[in-house]
Amino acid sequence: MQRAPRHPQGESCAWLQPVPAVLQGALVAVVMRDTRGVSLDDAQRLSHFPASPLMSLSWFHGAEVGFMQPDGAWSPFGADVVVFGSQLTPRVTWAPRTGFGGMLCFTPDVAQALFGLDPAALVDGLAPAAAVLDRSWQPWLRALPQATTPAAAMALITAALGPRWQVLQGRAGQAPSLRQVGRAWVGRLALQALQWRQGRSPRQVERRLKEWTGRSLRDWQALVRTEGLFFAARDRQAQGLPFDWAGLAQDEGFADQAHLVRSARRITGFAPGEFARRFVEDESFWIVRLWV
């Protein structure tokens, strides 16, 4: 595959957008790229994507994009909005001209719950979004490629996906829960740290974050991880399932059950089992129940 040097404007052409609070838990990432007005040669218009368990929905404004085949042939997608399944092998795309577009990344379970997609049918494949999403999505699919700025695209994404995701979370209103707001803020903090790392050492970034927020990024992320444990346990309790603390520790990213217990005590003052009982039975835990 032909190589090309990095473009001087390349770093400012692509970025991660913060996931809106109402879509916390739905979207893993929102990626956008704007190469309008940037002079790229043929090789610089290639994009390499590694294999990934994530699925995605991509849209394009002013750019016709397609896969590059191993034999060098180019196969255009044939649609402005495309859904990709999880990819077991790396892929390469190419566009004959520059433009603006973006990509929503999500897990297969969200693809099924939010978009009504069959993840198994799309593994290593793609489909025009209009062909695999139901009629209710069609106005949004027509509008999204016409969004010519990141702000306009995010407004369309939030307006279309946010209410649907809140309903799936069991919320009658369209506003995010306090938990989602908190997770969104920590996500934005992580993106800010990523931007600060350009030209700064990790220690300088940590120092700046601590001056800005009073805690390190690791502290904030530990709070979010422990909070996720509480909600996972609550969901098991609501389904009448026994608490499997070892399994929950693994699922929620703790080193082991002992790590889980230490984190729970540090955040709540109680061991996980005691906290779960008090959450259900004690009036004094009203603020915790309100949090959801």
Secondary structure, DSSP 8 states (H G I E B T S, - for coil): -------TTHHHHEEEE---GGGTTT-SEEEEEE-TT----TGGGEEEE--BS-EEEEEEES---EEE-TTS-EEE--SSEEEE--BSS-EEEE-SS--EEEEEEE-HHHHHHHH---GGGGTT-EEEHHHHS-GGGHHHHHHGGG--SHHHHHHHHHHHHHHHHHHHTT-SSSS--HHHHHHHHHHHHHHHHHHHTTTS-HHHHHHHHHHHHSS-HHHHHHHHHHHHHHHHHHHHHHTT----HHHHHHHTT-SSHHHHHHHHHHHHSS-HHHHHHHHHH-GGGHHHHHH-
